[in-house]
């Protein structure tokens, strides 16, 4: 289990460079995004390719750098910025990106510890929230959307703006369902596919 609940893994598997840049901006249309504080990016992390780590290291002058990690000088919002990690886990080098809130100077070290705790934990160490984020981030755009965005009358007003995706409801066939309303069985049925894609 992740040692600090404020840190959240948002993707199962390794993000390509293109996917990494998409994840950098995944909350851009979120009405809860506060450009002054960086919420809800703060604390999110995911695995990246080695080439992406080195590309980002050469892209901008690091805000800070030490063995195995660096932060970039362009802040996402407020005191939240991208921190990149090189971590040896089970004898193999892996690379990660995380959004750290540098108002806490220990945030990069806490995130590093949370990543290691998560990646070396039990096989099913992901929380429900982490599983939902992984499902959302690996679902093709053709099979997901924002409730009320295209057909407002199809959703109660209180659900407008929430994430929804197509699921197989069995007897009713394929239906649109809010991501947050997925049952544990529906989540569990998605996870083997996601883990197979990630090679875990």
N, C-alpha and C positions, 0 to 999 in steps of 0.2 A: 504494500500500500504506500502511496506517496506520503512522505513524512510531513509535508506541510500542505494543508488543504487549500492554501491560497495559490498554489502552483498547479496548473492544469495542463495535461497532455491533450492536444487538440487534433492529433493525427496518428493513426496506426500506420507504421511503415515509414519509408524514407521519402521525403519530398524532393522532387526534381527542382531545378532552379526556377522553372516557370511556376510550378506549384508553390514554391516558397514565396515568390513575389505576390501570388494571389492571396496566400495566408497573411502576408504583411498587411493587407488591406481588407480582410474579410469582414470587418465591422463597419466599413465605410457607409453603408446604408442603414446601420442600426440606429434607431432613434435614441437609444440609451448611451451612444458614444458621446463622451464629454471631451471635447478637444483641449480643455484646460487641464484635465487630470489624466487622460489616457485610458480611463475605464471604458470598455471592459477588456482591453488588451493586456493590461498588467497581470503578470503571472502565467501567461500562456506560453507553452513550449512545444516543440516538435523536432524530430530528427531530420537532418539534411545530409546531402552528399558532401564528401570531402572537397570536391571542386567548388561547391557553393561557399563553403567556409573560406577557402583561400581567395575566391573571387571577391567576397565581401571585405576581407582583410585589406585587399589592394584597392578597393573602390573609394573609400573615404579615409582620411586620417583617423586612427582610433582615438576615442575619447580617453580610453585607458587600455592597457594591455599588460598581461602577465602570463606566465606559463599556463597554457591550456585554455585561455579565454581572453576575449577582448570585447569592448563595447564601442559602438559607432557613435560618432559625434553628432549625427542628425537625430534629434529626439522625435519620437512618435507624437507625443503630446505631453505637456507638463514636464514631469521628471521621469517619464517612462521612455526607455530607449531599448534598442536591440542589443542583446549580448549573445555572443557566439562562443560555444564550448567545444573543446576537443577532449574527450573523456575515454579512457581505456576501461572497457567493461568486459569481464570474462576473457581477458587476454586479447581483445580486439579493439582497435581504435574506432570511435564513433564520433559523429559531429552533430551538434544541436544548435537550434536558435531558440532564444527565449526573450520575452519582454519583461524587463526588470524595472521596478520603481526605485530610482536611485536616491529618493528621499530617505530610504533605508540603505545605508552604505554597505550593509551586509547582504543585500538582496541577491547579488550575483552568486555569492558563496552558498546562500540558502537554496537558491534554485539549483545550483550544481548538485548539492546534497540531495535535493528532492528528486532530480533526474536519476541519480545513481540508485537511490532507494527504490524508485519505481521500476527501473530497468533490471534490477537484480532481485526483485520481489517474486511473489508467487505468479504462476502462469496467468491467473485471472486477477491481476492486481488493479485493474482499472475500475474506477468508480462509475456509477451510472452516468453521471455528467460527462465523464471522459469518453465513455462508450457512445453516448449520443453525439458528441462533437466528432468522434471518429467516423460514425455513420454518415453524418451530414457532409463532412469534408471529402468522403470517398464516393458519395452518390453523384452520378452524372447530372449535370444541370438540367437535362431533359426530364428528369424524374424528381425534381424538387423545385420549390418556389416559396414565395411569401404569401401567406393567407390574405385574401382580400385584394391583392395587387391587381389581378386580372378580372376577377368576377367578385366584386365586393358583396353581392347579395347571397353568395354561396356560403358565407361565413358569418357567424355572429360578430358584431362590432368589436367585442372584447378580444377576439382572436386576430383581428387585423394586425398585420405587421409581424406575426409569429411565423416561424419556419414550419413548412409542411412538406411531406414527401409521399410518393406513391408506394403503397404497401399492398401485398396480396392478403385480402381479408377472407380467403377461403370461399365460403358460400356466396359472398357478394362480389367476388372478383377483385380487381384492382381498384383501390379507393385512395383518395387524398386524406392524409391523417397528420395532425400536428406532431412534430418531432417529439415534443415534450410528453405526448400522450402514448407513445409506443409502450406496449406491455413488455414485461421482462422476457417473455417468450419470443416476442418479435425482435427484441434487441439481441437475444442469444442466437437467434437464427441468422442474424446478419454478421455476427462476429467471426465465425469460421471463414467466411468469404473474405472479410477484411484482413484477417490474419494470414490467409493464404496469399493474398496480394502482397503482403509485407514480408513474407518469408519467415514469419515467426512460428 
